[in-house]
Amino acid sequence: VLNLSSFAWPKVEAVIKALDADVFAMSCWTANRRGVRLVAEAIRRMRPNARIVVGGPHATPLGPELLAHVPELDVVTVGESDLTFLELVARFEKGEPWTGVPGSYARTAEGRVVFGGKRENVAELDVLACPQDYFATHILMTSRGCPWACTFCGAESSWGRGFRSNSLEYVLHAMEAALSRLPVRMIQIKDDTFTTNKKRVLELCRAIRAKNLRFFWSCDTRVDLLTEELLREMRLAGCERLSLGVESGSQTILDRIDKKITPDEILESTRLAKKVG
């Protein structure tokens, strides 16, 4: 697993040349879509028989368009791709075709694009392997989805409607596994809306303190989900930074993007956060 976006282009080419892989997979955001195409072209040039898969927030709503725009791609996975990608690899091992896999758009030998049908989201996130058991990463997700529907956000297309979370035991294990590998005891929780379930966050913060896990962490959330009690418990558990979904100070714009907050709530949540440090 490599973050090619941090590499200079000659290093990217060297990596592709050195990787004698059967299957290459990339995550595509709108911001890196050009880089994804360049890498796909390089893979096809150097590894003509390899299969190339792309998924992610940009690929999910634009699967057929991405396949049409980047002829080097074989498959685009949409939404949650955990199980979709595993099925694609299993089919590859058996020599089976990649068309008809739920949760994916695939290119046939004749060049047609075929949708494999919808795939249901993973109901219990704890069944998925814990990335921190395998990789030294300071990025941690403890949930998927967001109950709100702001017009500009890709959370719903990526994760579906609603909110699902890992158990406290899973999250605490992931934190301990991450801390055992990291040179700096700092974790970024990148849930779409971390404090959706306040009771869960309070329990997690108290469990972090009970286990004496001493580290700093940050998270992303909404301004209308914060109370002084919640923020104080988060601060005591090591939270030292919040990224708040502000978007605009104009009530007109907030209403138009269906944000369902007010400038007063933005100011009040900021005051509360500063009050507890």
SVG drawing of the C-alpha trace seen along z (x, -y; Angstrom):
<svg xmlns="http://www.w3.org/2000/svg" viewBox="-32 -36 45 57">
<polyline fill="none" stroke="black" stroke-width="0.4" points="0.0,0.0 1.6,-3.2 0.7,-6.9 1.9,-7.7 0.6,-11.3 3.6,-12.0 6.1,-10.8 7.8,-12.7 6.8,-11.3 10.1,-9.6 9.7,-7.7 6.1,-6.7 7.4,-5.2 10.2,-3.4 7.6,-1.9 5.4,-0.7 8.4,0.8 9.5,2.6 6.0,4.0 5.5,7.2 1.8,7.3 -1.2,8.9 -3.7,6.4 -3.2,2.7 -5.8,0.7 -6.1,-3.1 -8.4,-5.4 -9.7,-8.3 -10.8,-11.7 -11.8,-14.5 -8.5,-16.3 -6.3,-13.5 -8.2,-12.2 -5.5,-13.4 -2.9,-11.6 -4.9,-8.4 -5.1,-8.6 -1.4,-9.2 -0.6,-6.2 -3.1,-4.0 -1.4,-4.9 2.0,-4.1 0.8,-0.7 -0.7,0.3 2.5,-0.7 4.9,1.1 2.6,4.0 0.3,4.6 -1.3,7.7 -2.1,6.3 -5.6,5.6 -6.3,2.0 -9.1,1.2 -10.2,-2.2 -12.6,-3.1 -13.3,-6.1 -15.4,-9.2 -14.9,-10.4 -15.3,-7.0 -18.5,-6.1 -20.9,-8.6 -18.9,-8.6 -18.1,-4.9 -19.1,-4.7 -17.6,-8.1 -14.3,-7.2 -14.1,-4.0 -14.9,-6.0 -12.3,-8.7 -9.5,-6.3 -9.4,-3.4 -6.6,-1.7 -9.0,-0.9 -10.6,2.5 -13.0,2.0 -14.4,-0.8 -15.8,0.1 -18.5,-2.1 -19.4,-2.9 -17.9,-0.7 -15.4,1.5 -14.1,3.8 -16.0,6.9 -16.1,5.9 -12.4,5.8 -11.9,9.1 -14.4,10.7 -12.5,9.3 -9.2,10.7 -10.9,14.1 -12.3,14.2 -8.9,13.3 -7.2,16.2 -9.8,18.6 -9.5,17.2 -13.1,16.0 -14.4,12.9 -14.7,9.6 -18.1,8.7 -21.1,9.1 -19.5,8.4 -21.9,6.5 -20.7,3.0 -18.7,2.5 -18.7,1.3 -16.5,3.5 -15.3,3.3 -16.0,6.4 -13.6,7.8 -15.7,6.0 -15.3,2.7 -18.8,2.4 -19.3,1.2 -21.4,3.5 -22.8,2.8 -22.7,5.7 -25.6,4.5 -25.9,2.9 -23.9,4.3 -25.3,3.9 -23.0,2.1 -21.2,3.9 -23.7,4.1 -21.2,4.9 -18.0,2.9 -16.1,5.1 -16.0,8.0 -13.5,6.0 -9.8,6.3 -8.2,3.6 -5.8,1.6 -3.7,0.6 -2.8,4.3 -1.0,4.2 0.2,0.6 1.8,-2.2 -0.8,-4.8 -1.9,-7.8 -5.3,-7.8 -8.2,-6.1 -11.9,-5.7 -14.3,-4.5 -17.5,-4.9 -19.0,-5.3 -21.7,-7.6 -23.5,-10.7 -27.2,-11.1 -27.3,-14.6 -27.6,-15.3 -25.6,-18.5 -25.8,-19.1 -22.1,-19.4 -21.0,-16.2 -20.1,-12.8 -20.6,-10.9 -24.0,-9.5 -22.8,-8.3 -19.7,-6.7 -21.2,-5.1 -25.0,-5.2 -27.5,-6.8 -27.3,-6.5 -24.5,-6.0 -22.6,-2.8 -19.8,-2.5 -17.2,-0.1 -17.6,1.2 -15.6,-0.4 -13.5,2.7 -12.5,2.5 -11.7,-1.2 -9.6,-0.9 -7.7,2.1 -7.1,0.0 -5.8,-2.9 -3.4,-0.7 -2.2,1.0 -1.6,-2.4 0.3,-3.8 2.6,-0.8 3.8,-1.6 3.8,-5.4 6.9,-7.5 4.7,-10.3 1.7,-9.6 -0.8,-11.5 -3.9,-10.0 -6.3,-11.7 -9.8,-10.3 -11.3,-10.9 -14.9,-9.9 -17.3,-12.1 -19.1,-13.2 -17.3,-11.7 -19.7,-12.9 -22.9,-11.8 -23.5,-9.5 -22.6,-11.5 -23.1,-8.7 -20.7,-6.5 -18.0,-9.2 -18.4,-9.8 -17.9,-6.1 -14.9,-6.0 -13.2,-9.0 -13.7,-7.5 -12.4,-4.2 -9.3,-5.8 -8.6,-7.4 -9.4,-4.1 -6.8,-2.3 -4.3,-5.2 -3.8,-5.5 -1.8,-8.8 -1.8,-10.4 -3.1,-13.4 -5.9,-13.1 -8.1,-15.2 -11.5,-14.6 -14.0,-16.2 -17.6,-17.0 -20.6,-19.3 -21.1,-22.5 -24.5,-21.5 -23.4,-18.2 -21.1,-19.6 -21.8,-20.3 -19.4,-21.4 -19.6,-18.0 -18.7,-16.2 -15.9,-18.6 -14.4,-18.4 -14.4,-14.6 -12.8,-14.7 -10.1,-17.1 -9.3,-15.0 -9.0,-12.0 -6.4,-13.7 -8.3,-15.5 -6.4,-18.7 -8.0,-19.7 -11.4,-19.9 -12.2,-20.4 -15.7,-21.9 -18.0,-21.8 -18.6,-25.6 -18.8,-26.0 -20.1,-29.6 -21.0,-32.5 -24.0,-33.4 -27.3,-31.9 -28.6,-32.1 -25.8,-29.9 -26.1,-27.6 -29.7,-27.1 -29.1,-26.6 -26.6,-23.8 -29.0,-22.3 -26.4,-22.5 -29.0,-22.9 -26.9,-25.1 -26.7,-28.8 -23.8,-31.3 -24.7,-31.6 -24.2,-27.8 -20.8,-28.1 -19.7,-30.8 -21.0,-29.1 -19.4,-25.7 -16.1,-27.5 -16.3,-29.3 -17.0,-26.0 -14.1,-24.3 -11.7,-27.1 -13.0,-27.2 -11.9,-23.6 -8.6,-24.1"/>
</svg>
